[in-house]
Amino acid sequence: MPELAEVEVARQNLARWWQDKAATEVHILDARLLVATDPEALVETLQHPLTTMRRRGKYLIAEFTNDHAIVFHFRMTGKIVLSPIESARFARLAWHIPETGWLIFKDQRRFAHLQLFAPNTLKDYAPLAKMGPEPHDLTPEILGQRLAKPRLLKAALLDQATVAGIGNIAISEVFWRTKIAPDANTSDLTDAQIEALATDLPAYFDEVIEKSMADEIIYLEERSAENIFEVYARENDPCPRCTTPIVRTRIAARSTFYCPHCQAI
């Protein structure tokens, strides 16, 4: 499932391929991709030049010269790829950009979606309006305030209203980096641990973005994927820090990977 880093790679790719250009052809291949969106209005907007491609948490926001915006949410398997032809396996939407090629929204499991917003309506979109700060905007003070309510730390960080863009993989990785137990509660965190989280979250995402940069994002669940993570999906592998076998458990209803020596429960 894409998290902040994978969506940021997509943002940079799309900005490079699409900035200041308009689609000359648009093919809606699966209307289920569209949420609360008129197909004709979507096509009309895509035929305007792109002015801005930005990211908020795990969402991509494309803004156009007609003052409309399209919000893309990849969910579990969605991605946008560049292709010389308009067809591809799992293609749901294709639009042609002159001197670039076909941009294709692919989604194997069909959970991804997009939504078109008329001028001045995006501010009312609840998932964005409720979203917490980006990891790169955190300070220990800000993070401490957002974790003030006692609850399972992992559940708090999975909540996008706490911090934007964090997902299950990032939590396993950053907890390992900061030696925080996977079942830690927010009320048990020391000031030093909060400072470590505020520092390591943006550093982690910067590293994953750099390692993941490619024309097509390959998610970890795909057959051709390379596991670039230290502990996630590495059950029984030696901990990179102490060589103790990595353990897999289930916390906050999600798979969690940790070192029982470095992150004693």
RAHUGI-V202618 format. One record per backbone hydrogen bond with DSSP energy under -1.0 kcal/mol. CO is the residue of the C=O (numbers start at 1). NH is the residue of the N-H. If there is no record, write none. Layout:
co: (CO:CO)
nh: (NH:NH)
This chain:
co: (3:4:5:6:7:8:9:10:11:12:13:14:15:18:21:25:27:30:31:33:38:39:40:41:42:43:45:46:49:50:52:54:56:59:60:61:62:63:63:64:68:69:70:71:72:73:74:79:81:83:88:90:92:92:93:94:95:96:97:97:101:102:103:104:105:105:106:113:114:115:117:118:121:122:125:126:133:134:135:139:140:141:142:143:145:151:152:153:154:155:159:159:160:165:167:168:169:170:171:172:173:174:175:181:184:185:186:190:191:192:193:194:195:196:197:199:200:201:202:203:204:205:206:207:208:219:222:231:234:237:239:244:246:247:249:251:254:256:258:259)
nh: (7:8:9:10:11:12:13:14:15:16:17:18:19:21:50:96:94:33:34:114:42:43:44:45:46:47:48:23:65:20:63:61:59:56:72:54:70:51:52:67:64:117:62:115:60:113:78:106:104:102:91:107:29:30:105:27:103:24:100:101:97:83:95:81:92:93:79:73:35:71:69:121:124:125:129:130:164:137:138:143:144:145:146:147:148:186:156:157:158:159:162:163:132:4:171:172:173:174:175:176:177:178:180:184:153:188:189:194:195:196:197:198:199:200:201:203:204:205:206:207:208:209:210:211:212:222:225:234:237:246:243:239:236:258:256:254:251:249:247:263)
